[in-house]
Each structure stands twice: as structure tokens, then as C-alpha cells.
Amino acid sequence: MALIGSPVAHSGSPAMYNYSFARLGLDYVYVAFDVKKEETGEAIKAMRLFGMRGMNVTMPCKGEALTYMDKLSPAARLMGAVNTIVNDNGVLTGHNTDGAGFVRNLKEHGISVQGKCITLAGGGGAATAIQVQCALDGAKEIRVFNRKAHTREMAERVAAEAPGCRITVQDIADEDALWESIASSGIFINATSVGMKPMDGESVIKDTSVFRPDLVVADVVYNPAWTRLLREASQAGCTCVDGRGMLLWQGVEAFKLYTGLDMPVDEVRERFFKE
């Protein structure tokens, strides 16, 4: 099995999966390959050639991977992005476990999205997965901030599936609108790559005065786990949730799809995700 995307040298997935395989006595190995977006098709072609059982897909390849699948799960079809590929004797099925992993991570921190107003920065695969899952799980309103035009089309598709959730889209460059949205939201989510190595000195939020003690700030970035965004939000008294739990719980779901078995979650969390 493998992880593809770029950059992936920092990824904790190989250690997590390989420990679980060894713990359960499974004859699998998991490696990471640095693959650019335009190389996605070749990587998936190699998956077929080598008879690989599974593949995880991270930025910037999630949307591109969709076009090379034989089948799609309902979540992957709605999200328009694949983060997990299962190879059943040459038939590739694309899944997306990101959204479920993110929401489960919030629940582990005692946070529910039901009835909440959420400001979401980003429009890529992870952001879309989060938008979809939060809407399906009962969020009251999701305000998406991104630069790409396709974000509006996705919001319309999600709204059709979850009519009880109001979804709006604005340009992330409009800082005044972003600050105003965060000020009236219960949860702010960074689903961009800003803050991930080698951009670990940067933050999607420039004016930290927007942070307040009753705001939940969540980041999908997991390396570093404590991003600049979370450090500054924590200093302002916000409840902060880092991206490691999302990695863990989306991995738990993917592991089940690959092997039919449950990942030893408690052991994996203690070994690889301990504070």
C-alpha cells in the first residue's frame, strides 16, 4: 500500500499503518511516494500494474485521482475527491474518509457540529470533505472562503444534499468578510495547506484579534501538530483542535476498507498521537 501526494516526506501514515499491520500479523507494507498532481494518473496506473491493495491520496492529487477510478463511494462522488483507493482484483474503488475523520476528531474533543455556524477556509479535497460531512451532520451554516470558482458549484451540490444547512462562498482574499464571519461563528476551520511544513511559520489568519475564548479553532495540518494558527488561537483562549486526530480517524476508516479489520486505535493513538 502507499500514500501519494506532495509533499509527503513528513507524513505519519507509514508508521501508523505499518505498526497496525505488524500488530495484527498482516503481510502488508505501506510506503509514501512524492507524486505531483500531473503524475497522479501514472501513479494509479502503477497501482494496477503492481497489484497494490490500497492507496491513500493527499494534496494535491485528491481531485485528480477521481477521474481514474472504476467505482466511487457516494461520499467520494459528492465531494469530487478521493483519499482512499481500494484495489479489488484490478477494480479500483475511490472512497473519501476525510470528512468522517475530521468530525470524529472534533467529537473526541467534546465538540459537535450540529446546529453550529462554521467558517471554513479552503476549497480543496480536505475542505470539501469537511464541508460535506459537517452539512450532513447537522451544521446550521457553513461559510466557505476560497479563491477557486469551483467552490461555489460544490456548495450548491452539498446544499442540495443537506437542505437544512445554509452554505455561502466568499473570496478568502476579502479579509474583512472573513473576520466578520469568524466573529459570528462557533467554529473556525483551516483546511488550507497554510501552516504545513515548509510553510510552518505562516498562518491563514493575519489579524489575531479575531480570536476569542468561546471560539473553536481546528486545523487540518498535522505536521507540525501545533501550527502557528493554533498557537496564536490558544493564546487568545480559544479551544484548539489539531489535525492529528483527523489523520488518525480517517486512517481508521481506510484501514477497515483495506483489510476488513479494525485498527488498534488505542495503541496507535498512544504510540503516534500522544501529546
BATOR-407265 format. One line per 2 residues: for each residue x, z, y of C-alpha. Coordinates in Angstrom, 2 decimals, m for minus. Each point is the difference from the previous one (the first is absolute). Layout:
X,Z,Y  ...
//
This chain:
0.00,0.00,0.00  1.07,m0.42,3.57
m0.64,0.53,3.68  0.30,m2.98,2.34
0.08,m0.01,3.80  2.50,0.43,2.82
1.61,2.39,0.63  m0.22,1.87,m3.33
3.42,1.65,m0.34  m1.52,3.24,1.31
m2.94,0.02,m2.43  m0.69,3.05,m2.14
m2.16,m1.98,m2.43  2.70,m0.77,m2.61
0.88,3.68,m0.39  m3.66,1.03,m0.23
m0.95,m2.61,m2.57  3.14,0.23,m2.12
m0.31,3.79,m0.21  m3.63,m0.38,m1.13
0.88,m2.66,m2.58  2.72,2.23,m1.47
m2.23,3.09,0.09  m2.73,m1.81,m1.98
2.39,m1.81,m2.34  m0.88,m3.49,1.27
2.45,m2.88,m0.45  m0.18,m1.31,3.57
2.43,m0.26,2.89  m0.88,m0.38,3.69
2.28,m1.64,2.56  m0.25,m1.05,3.66
0.70,m3.52,1.27  0.39,m0.88,3.67
m2.36,m2.96,0.41  m0.94,m1.65,3.30
m3.56,m1.18,0.65  0.88,m3.66,m0.57
1.59,0.91,m3.37  m3.12,1.74,m1.36
m1.14,m2.99,m2.05  3.38,m0.35,m1.69
0.05,3.72,m0.85  m3.44,m0.19,m1.61
1.04,m3.15,m1.84  2.94,1.98,m1.41
m2.42,2.76,m1.02  m1.82,m2.50,m2.19
3.25,m1.46,m1.34  1.50,3.38,m0.96
m3.26,1.36,m1.41  0.08,3.02,2.32
m2.84,2.43,m0.58  m0.55,0.94,3.62
1.13,m0.32,3.58  m0.62,2.00,3.16
m0.06,m1.91,3.28  0.89,1.45,3.39
0.42,m1.38,3.52  0.24,m2.84,0.90
m1.17,m1.58,m3.29  m3.43,1.57,m0.60
m2.15,m2.70,1.56  2.13,m2.82,m1.34
m0.18,1.34,m3.58  m3.77,m0.40,0.02
0.23,m3.79,m0.21  1.94,0.08,m3.26
m2.42,2.13,m2.02  m2.20,m1.20,m2.87
m2.48,2.83,0.60  m0.65,2.56,2.73
m1.55,3.46,m0.05  m2.92,0.47,2.41
2.18,2.13,2.30  2.79,m2.57,0.14
m2.47,m2.79,0.67  m1.61,1.87,2.89
3.31,1.15,1.46  1.69,m3.36,m0.36
3.16,1.70,m1.24  1.56,0.96,m3.31
2.28,2.97,m0.60  m0.21,0.17,m3.80
0.21,m2.89,m2.48  m0.76,0.42,m3.70
1.18,m2.66,m2.45  m2.23,m0.29,m3.06
1.64,m2.63,m2.19  0.61,m2.33,2.92
m3.23,0.72,1.89  0.84,1.69,3.29
m2.59,2.32,1.55  0.54,1.22,3.54
m1.15,3.49,0.98  0.30,2.11,3.13
0.45,3.76,m0.39  1.28,0.72,3.53
m3.30,1.05,1.56  m0.95,2.34,m2.83
3.49,1.51,0.10  m0.19,0.60,3.74
m3.43,1.67,m0.08  1.02,2.14,m3.00
3.09,1.09,1.94  m2.19,1.16,2.89
m2.24,1.89,m2.44  3.04,1.77,m1.42
0.57,1.30,3.55  m3.62,1.12,0.35
m1.03,m2.92,2.21  m3.10,m2.14,m0.54
m0.66,m3.34,1.70  m3.76,0.34,m0.37
m1.76,m0.03,3.36  3.28,m0.30,1.91
1.05,m2.29,2.84  3.36,m1.53,m0.93
2.56,m1.91,2.07  2.10,m2.25,m2.22
3.17,m1.75,1.17  0.93,m3.07,m2.02
m1.59,m2.99,m1.66  2.16,m0.73,m3.04
m0.71,0.68,m3.66  0.24,3.80,0.20
m2.10,0.15,3.18  m2.68,m2.20,m1.52
m0.10,2.06,m3.19  m0.41,3.19,2.03
m2.69,m1.57,2.17  m1.97,m1.10,m3.05
0.26,3.30,m1.87  m0.79,2.17,3.03
m3.06,m2.14,0.77  m1.21,0.16,m3.60
0.59,3.77,m0.06  m2.29,0.63,2.95
2.07,m0.14,3.19  m2.27,m0.14,3.05
2.18,m2.33,2.06  3.35,m1.76,m0.40
1.80,m1.42,3.01  2.70,m2.42,m1.09
2.92,m0.81,2.31  2.10,m3.01,m0.92
1.41,m3.23,1.40  m1.18,m2.45,m2.65
m3.24,m1.96,0.33  m0.89,0.26,m3.70
m0.60,3.73,0.48  m3.35,m0.74,1.64
m1.10,m2.15,m2.92  0.93,2.77,m2.43
m1.93,2.56,2.05  m3.10,m2.18,m0.24
0.35,m0.25,m3.79  0.47,3.75,m0.37
m2.96,0.72,2.30  m2.19,m2.20,m2.22
1.00,2.08,m3.04  m0.37,3.34,1.78
m2.68,m0.46,2.69  m0.09,3.71,0.75
3.49,m0.16,1.50  0.55,m1.49,3.45
3.24,m1.99,0.17  1.62,m1.32,3.17
3.26,m1.89,0.55  2.25,0.09,3.05
3.49,m1.11,0.94  2.61,2.65,m0.75
1.83,m1.08,3.14  m2.88,1.45,2.05
1.46,3.49,0.23  m2.79,1.35,2.21
m2.63,m0.99,m2.55  2.09,1.48,m2.82
0.46,3.32,1.80  m3.72,0.15,0.83
m0.91,m0.68,m3.62  2.33,2.68,m1.36
m1.38,2.49,2.53  m3.49,m0.35,m1.50
1.06,m0.31,m3.66  0.41,2.66,m2.63
2.69,m1.90,m1.91  2.80,m2.31,1.15
1.72,m2.12,m2.67  3.21,m1.97,0.38
m0.15,m2.82,m2.55  2.74,m2.07,1.63
3.64,m0.05,m1.12  1.11,1.64,3.26
1.90,3.15,m0.94  1.25,m1.33,m3.34
3.73,m0.37,m0.49  1.77,m1.69,1.75
m2.58,0.61,2.78  m0.06,3.74,m0.65
0.80,0.81,3.63  m3.14,m1.74,1.23
m3.66,0.99,0.27  m3.17,m2.02,0.46
m1.09,2.65,2.55  2.03,m0.06,3.22
m1.91,2.64,1.97  m0.13,3.22,m2.01
m2.48,1.60,2.39  m2.72,m1.64,m2.10
0.64,2.51,m2.80  m2.15,3.13,m0.19
m0.37,2.89,m2.49  m3.31,m1.18,m1.51
1.31,m3.50,m0.76  1.08,m1.05,m3.50
2.98,m2.40,0.08  0.82,m1.90,m3.20
2.83,m2.43,m0.63  0.34,m2.50,m2.85
3.80,m0.02,0.41  1.67,2.15,m2.65
3.70,m0.60,0.67  0.73,1.97,2.02
m2.86,2.28,m1.02  m0.01,1.79,3.34
m0.11,m2.87,2.47  0.46,0.27,3.73
m3.77,m0.40,0.36  m0.64,3.00,m2.25
2.73,2.12,1.56  m1.40,m0.49,3.48
m3.60,0.45,m1.15  0.93,3.20,m1.81
1.66,1.38,3.12  m3.34,m0.51,1.79
m1.83,1.98,m2.69  m1.56,m2.92,m1.89
m0.70,0.16,m3.73  2.47,m2.51,m1.45
m0.08,m1.89,m3.30  3.03,m2.04,m1.07
m0.01,m3.11,m2.16  1.52,1.42,m3.17
m3.36,1.11,m1.39  m1.44,m3.47,0.48
2.94,m1.38,m1.98  m0.60,2.57,m2.72
m3.75,m0.50,m0.37  m0.02,m3.79,0.22
2.76,0.13,m2.62  m2.10,2.21,m2.24
m2.75,m2.62,0.03  2.43,m2.88,m0.58
1.67,1.89,m2.87  m3.37,0.30,m1.71
m0.60,m3.75,0.43  3.40,m0.84,m1.49
0.09,2.44,m2.91  m3.53,1.33,m0.58
1.50,3.50,0.28  m0.01,2.69,2.67
3.17,0.53,1.98  1.30,3.60,m0.26
m1.06,0.60,3.61  0.96,3.66,0.36
3.49,m0.60,m1.35  0.51,m3.11,2.10
m1.16,1.75,3.15  2.25,2.99,m0.65
3.00,m2.18,m0.77  m0.29,m2.76,2.62
m2.45,1.10,2.69  0.82,3.65,0.55
0.41,1.01,3.65
//
